[in-house]
Amino acid sequence: MRSYSADLESVAAILREAREIVVFSGAGLSADSGIPTFRDGATGLWNNFDPDEVASIDGFLRQPRVVWNWLRQLKDLVDERQPNAGHQAIARLEEISTAKRLTVITQNIDGYHARAGSAQVLEVHGTIHRLRCHQRCGFVAIWEPSAVEPFPCPNCGAPARPDLVLFGEMLDEEVFAAAEVRSLNADVFFCVGTSFTVQPAAHLPMWAKSAGATMVEVNPHRTPLSAAADYSVRSGASQFFSALCSTLQQENKENG
């Protein structure tokens, strides 16, 4: 197994030649912000809640108030916490790398990448900060604190709902198509804090690798993707990306 420092130097060298970088992130990245992951150990959200009741489209259609209230509590938690050093370092990487473009593709709904300063963010599972019409008539609004219970869409009367992908729903076709294009064009594809169990987003890393990208997994734990990764770094995102940014900044300084 390569050492952490060797992986860091190798990835930095690859980034110097990269034109398109993708960072694909999952719930593990936001764990350092105090947002529980969904499946991990004793702290996983699904240990205490049934996703079919509080986070599925069937649950919403049966009991919209139950789903709304649970997501409202999750939003309150997200609003109380802040992006962590991992989010901030990924945003900084966008500024200091020589790549033409760095795109964040995230499965997270917390909005922390944008809050940290990342400019190119594709939220394939939507966002907890926005409401929309369930029938997609065009109504979209910020989820204000005053919206504490379900209400009808002001345009068409269909239910208004959080603008995120519930269990049993398809992803937004336009957003996922953009994520697929960025993945297929990537020179370097980082996989950060995700277990690769949620489809179809979990296909993106292998699509990127099959198109020629160097795949870099950053995760404290081994995942189903580890064997396929060109570099599988056993580290948290905050530590790795902060160190990577420092390495690149030092090289930029030495090169004038």
JOMO-V511644 format. One record per residue. N is the residue number from 1. RES is the residue in three letters. SS is DSSP state (2 for helix, 1 for strand, 0 for the rest). PSI is psi in degrees with one decimal (999 if undefined). Layout:
{{N:RES:SS:PSI} {N:RES:SS:PSI}}
This chain:
{{1:MET:0:133.8} {2:ARG:0:153.5} {3:SER:0:161.8} {4:TYR:2:-46.2} {5:SER:2:-36.7} {6:ALA:2:-42.5} {7:ASP:2:-43.0} {8:LEU:2:-46.6} {9:GLU:2:-40.2} {10:SER:2:-44.3} {11:VAL:2:-40.4} {12:ALA:2:-41.0} {13:ALA:2:-40.6} {14:ILE:2:-39.3} {15:LEU:2:-28.9} {16:ARG:2:-26.2} {17:GLU:2:-8.4} {18:ALA:0:144.2} {19:ARG:0:-32.0} {20:GLU:1:122.1} {21:ILE:1:136.8} {22:VAL:1:133.6} {23:VAL:1:116.1} {24:PHE:1:115.3} {25:SER:1:152.1} {26:GLY:0:-169.3} {27:ALA:2:-28.5} {28:GLY:2:-28.3} {29:LEU:2:-37.8} {30:SER:2:-3.9} {31:ALA:2:-34.4} {32:ASP:2:-15.8} {33:SER:2:-3.6} {34:GLY:0:16.2} {35:ILE:0:117.3} {36:PRO:0:142.1} {37:THR:0:170.6} {38:PHE:0:-29.4} {39:ARG:0:-7.3} {40:ASP:0:121.6} {41:GLY:2:-141.7} {42:ALA:2:-13.6} {43:THR:2:-1.8} {44:GLY:0:137.7} {45:LEU:2:-34.9} {46:TRP:2:-0.7} {47:ASN:2:-24.9} {48:ASN:0:-13.6} {49:PHE:0:147.4} {50:ASP:0:113.7} {51:PRO:2:-27.3} {52:ASP:2:-25.1} {53:GLU:2:-38.4} {54:VAL:2:-8.2} {55:ALA:0:24.6} {56:SER:1:158.5} {57:ILE:2:-36.0} {58:ASP:2:-41.5} {59:GLY:2:-39.7} {60:PHE:2:-41.6} {61:LEU:2:-30.8} {62:ARG:2:-49.2} {63:GLN:0:75.0} {64:PRO:2:-33.1} {65:ARG:2:-37.1} {66:VAL:2:-48.1} {67:VAL:2:-44.7} {68:TRP:2:-47.7} {69:ASN:2:-40.1} {70:TRP:2:-44.6} {71:LEU:2:-31.9} {72:ARG:2:-41.7} {73:GLN:2:-39.6} {74:LEU:2:-40.6} {75:LYS:2:-41.1} {76:ASP:2:-41.3} {77:LEU:2:-45.3} {78:VAL:2:-41.8} {79:ASP:2:-29.7} {80:GLU:2:-27.8} {81:ARG:0:176.5} {82:GLN:0:157.3} {83:PRO:0:145.7} {84:ASN:0:-175.5} {85:ALA:2:-28.2} {86:GLY:2:-47.7} {87:HIS:2:-44.3} {88:GLN:2:-39.0} {89:ALA:2:-36.4} {90:ILE:2:-40.1} {91:ALA:2:-38.3} {92:ARG:2:-34.9} {93:LEU:2:-35.5} {94:GLU:2:-33.5} {95:GLU:2:-35.4} {96:ILE:2:-14.3} {97:SER:0:158.8} {98:THR:0:7.1} {99:ALA:0:154.4} {100:LYS:0:-35.0} {101:ARG:1:139.9} {102:LEU:1:121.5} {103:THR:1:131.8} {104:VAL:1:123.2} {105:ILE:1:116.4} {106:THR:1:142.3} {107:GLN:0:-8.4} {108:ASN:0:150.6} {109:ILE:0:9.0} {110:ASP:0:-14.0} {111:GLY:0:11.1} {112:TYR:2:-30.4} {113:HIS:2:-47.5} {114:ALA:2:-40.0} {115:ARG:2:-31.4} {116:ALA:2:-15.6} {117:GLY:0:1.3} {118:SER:0:132.2} {119:ALA:0:-34.8} {120:GLN:0:95.0} {121:VAL:1:125.1} {122:LEU:1:114.2} {123:GLU:1:91.7} {124:VAL:0:-19.8} {125:HIS:0:13.2} {126:GLY:1:-162.6} {127:THR:1:146.0} {128:ILE:1:-2.9} {129:HIS:1:0.0} {130:ARG:1:149.3} {131:LEU:1:155.2} {132:ARG:1:168.4} {133:CYS:1:135.1} {134:HIS:0:-31.6} {135:GLN:0:2.5} {136:ARG:0:48.1} {137:CYS:0:-10.1} {138:GLY:0:-13.7} {139:PHE:0:123.0} {140:VAL:1:138.0} {141:ALA:1:154.8} {142:ILE:1:139.7} {143:TRP:0:97.2} {144:GLU:0:154.8} {145:PRO:0:-25.6} {146:SER:0:-17.2} {147:ALA:0:82.9} {148:VAL:0:-5.3} {149:GLU:0:161.5} {150:PRO:0:149.9} {151:PHE:0:158.0} {152:PRO:1:148.8} {153:CYS:0:129.2} {154:PRO:0:-15.1} {155:ASN:0:-45.5} {156:CYS:0:-9.4} {157:GLY:0:-7.6} {158:ALA:0:164.8} {159:PRO:1:136.1} {160:ALA:1:153.4} {161:ARG:1:161.2} {162:PRO:1:142.0} {163:ASP:1:63.2} {164:LEU:1:165.0} {165:VAL:0:117.0} {166:LEU:0:159.3} {167:PHE:1:135.1} {168:GLY:0:-0.1} {169:GLU:0:157.2} {170:MET:0:153.9} {171:LEU:0:159.1} {172:ASP:0:119.8} {173:GLU:2:-39.6} {174:GLU:2:-44.4} {175:VAL:2:-44.0} {176:PHE:2:-35.1} {177:ALA:2:-40.6} {178:ALA:2:-39.8} {179:ALA:2:-38.8} {180:GLU:2:-43.0} {181:VAL:2:-46.3} {182:ARG:2:-38.5} {183:SER:2:-44.4} {184:LEU:2:-21.6} {185:ASN:0:-1.2} {186:ALA:0:140.9} {187:ASP:0:-37.2} {188:VAL:1:132.0} {189:PHE:1:108.8} {190:PHE:1:135.2} {191:CYS:1:117.0} {192:VAL:1:117.0} {193:GLY:0:34.9} {194:THR:0:145.6} {195:SER:0:-9.1} {196:PHE:0:38.5} {197:THR:0:-10.8} {198:VAL:0:115.6} {199:GLN:0:155.6} {200:PRO:0:-1.0} {201:ALA:2:-31.1} {202:ALA:2:-11.7} {203:HIS:2:-23.9} {204:LEU:2:-43.7} {205:PRO:2:-42.8} {206:MET:2:-33.2} {207:TRP:2:-41.7} {208:ALA:2:-45.0} {209:LYS:2:-41.4} {210:SER:2:-23.3} {211:ALA:0:1.2} {212:GLY:0:2.8} {213:ALA:0:148.6} {214:THR:1:122.2} {215:MET:1:126.5} {216:VAL:1:113.0} {217:GLU:1:130.9} {218:VAL:1:106.1} {219:ASN:0:134.3} {220:PRO:0:-21.3} {221:HIS:0:152.1} {222:ARG:0:143.2} {223:THR:0:172.5} {224:PRO:0:-17.5} {225:LEU:0:-13.6} {226:SER:2:-42.1} {227:ALA:2:-27.2} {228:ALA:2:-16.0} {229:ALA:0:143.4} {230:ASP:0:-35.2} {231:TYR:1:123.2} {232:SER:1:98.9} {233:VAL:1:120.0} {234:ARG:0:86.3} {235:SER:0:155.3} {236:GLY:0:157.5} {237:ALA:2:-38.7} {238:SER:2:-46.5} {239:GLN:2:-49.1} {240:PHE:2:-50.8} {241:PHE:2:-31.5} {242:SER:2:-43.7} {243:ALA:2:-38.9} {244:LEU:2:-43.2} {245:CYS:2:-41.6} {246:SER:2:-41.5} {247:THR:2:-45.2} {248:LEU:2:-38.7} {249:GLN:2:-39.8} {250:GLN:2:-41.5} {251:GLU:2:-40.9} {252:ASN:2:-38.6} {253:LYS:2:-42.5} {254:GLU:2:-28.9} {255:ASN:0:6.3} {256:GLY:0:999}}
